[in-house]
């Protein structure tokens, strides 16, 4: 947070709050995970419980109005978006963990893993489409149930497509010789480099003022750079891990 303030990094209080950012949310998720110690087979049920409880609090208990309208007077109200949205991100994390658990169970068979991800993808898109009619619109600020379903549906579709390409283009099977595996081998480094490049972009240009063409070009360069690093490290056999 001190570095962000020192370089005048582009921030808006309505995103996470006055003092909060996504790194604090990640730390909060780590604390929640360590506190509740939910076993992998139960993560799906836990995700449903957390998402439902949070949605009830938003809609029925006035939490939505407090997040959107309450004045920023205390530390908690100054960071209400980040604090409250952590519940939504925790539900998303549990839901993703559940998908990972079920895919790993059948990962020895590429076709079975594809079917599992395809089922999760189709189900989440159906639920997201229904949620648009019965729940509040997608809110990145609150990370409500509709947002959770939208993000999960989008990412499960992306993973399904990447896995399909990997399965069709490599004789070595579902988990071998692909960009996804290279990123997993150096996941922490990939995450840090991605965030540093995100910061570099935000410091270099005013992202909110850019048009579609510039935005797409920046995204293409960003994806090529972040994908090239783990692939190059994988080619030379380097794994940036110390645990």
URZIZI-V968848 format. One record per backbone hydrogen bond with DSSP energy under -1.0 kcal/mol. CO is the residue of the C=O (numbers start at 1). NH is the residue of the N-H. Records with the same first field share a line. If there is no record, write none. Layout:
# URZIZI-V968848
CO: NH  NH
This chain:
# URZIZI-V968848
1: 5
2: 6
3: 7
4: 9
12: 15
16: 82
21: 25
22: 26
23: 27
24: 28
25: 29
26: 30
27: 31
28: 32
29: 33
30: 34
31: 35
32: 36
33: 37
39: 42
40: 43
42: 46
43: 47
44: 48
45: 49
46: 50
47: 51
48: 52
49: 53
50: 54
51: 55
52: 56
53: 57
54: 58
55: 59
56: 60  61
57: 63
58: 64
62: 66
63: 67
64: 68
65: 69
66: 70
71: 73
74: 78
75: 79
78: 18
79: 83
80: 84
81: 85
84: 87
85: 89
86: 90
87: 91
88: 92
89: 93
90: 94
91: 95
92: 96
93: 97
94: 98
95: 99
96: 100
97: 101
98: 102
99: 103
100: 104
101: 105
106: 109
109: 113
110: 114
111: 115
112: 116
113: 117
114: 118
115: 119
116: 120
117: 121
118: 122
119: 123
120: 124
121: 125
122: 126
123: 127
124: 128
125: 129
126: 130
127: 131
128: 132
130: 133  134
131: 135
139: 143
144: 148
145: 149
146: 150
147: 151
148: 152
149: 153
150: 154
151: 155
152: 156
153: 157
154: 158
155: 159
156: 160
157: 161
158: 162
159: 163
160: 164
161: 165
162: 166
163: 167
164: 168
165: 169
166: 170
178: 182
179: 183
180: 184
181: 185
182: 186
184: 187
186: 190
187: 191
188: 192
189: 193
190: 194
191: 195
192: 196
193: 197
194: 198
195: 199
196: 200
197: 201
198: 202
199: 203
200: 204
201: 205
205: 207
206: 209
207: 210
211: 215
212: 216
213: 217
214: 218
215: 219
216: 220
217: 221
218: 222
219: 223
220: 224
221: 225
222: 226
223: 227
224: 228
225: 229
227: 231
228: 232
229: 233
230: 234
231: 235
232: 236
233: 238
239: 241
